[in-house]
Amino acid sequence: MRVFAQDESRLGLHQDVRRRLTARGTKPVQAMWTRYEYFWLYAAVEPATGESLVLEMPALDAHGFQAFLDEFAATYPDTLNVLVLDGAGAHIRGTLQIPQNVLPVFLPPYCPELNPVERLWQDLKKRMGRALHESLAAQKAHVAQLLCDYSVADLASLCSFASIFAPPF
């Protein structure tokens, strides 16, 4: 049996305004493009080992989550995989076909701090910085490179909770 935590994150060309240091009374200036193009990353990470599966999808919906579940089950076919999920609408649709080797376990509502994959998203967005990309394809390539730079040790360090996801020793 293996325990994975799963979450999604939306990334796109619309950049967040981040904090900046300026002189008192001076308004901070940041380059910004108001473009509203997005994509979603779906990720499952085994916090004990750092092993992971990340897929890019065009939206957060039941069809995308079903595709993720099917790929996840095919990637880890020989074990029973406990998948810790939040209560997103796409996770609880009645039309989902849960694969036989996947056992969903839901976190309490409004508790994102309990999902260790949230730490991955926070670190990824910090690494992305304030870069402005010419196109969504350029941003996807940048994000793919950043994700490839994570080692399993990095992911285990980011996503492990000693009290919840500790390896059974």
FENPEBEL-V84784 format. One record per pair of residues at least 12 apart in sequence whose ideal C-beta (glycine too) atoms are under 6 Angstrom apart, sorted by the first residue. I is the first residue (numbers start at 0). J is the second residue. Records with the same first field share a line. If there is no record, write none. Layout:
BEGIN
I: J / J
END
This chain:
BEGIN
0: 79
1: 45 / 78 / 80
2: 81
3: 43 / 45 / 80 / 82
4: 44 / 83 / 114 / 115 / 116
5: 43 / 82 / 84
6: 114 / 116
7: 39 / 41 / 59
8: 40 / 120
9: 37 / 39
11: 36 / 37
12: 34 / 36
13: 35
14: 31
32: 131
36: 135
38: 55
39: 56 / 59
40: 53 / 55
41: 54 / 56 / 67
42: 116
43: 71
44: 116 / 154 / 158
46: 115 / 158 / 159 / 164
47: 164 / 166
49: 151 / 152 / 154 / 155
50: 151
51: 154
52: 71 / 74
53: 146
54: 67
59: 89
60: 89
61: 89 / 92 / 94
64: 89
65: 95
72: 98 / 100 / 101
79: 100
80: 100 / 101
81: 102 / 104
82: 101 / 103
83: 104
84: 103 / 105
85: 106 / 114
86: 105 / 108
115: 158 / 160
118: 157 / 158
119: 157
122: 157
126: 145
END
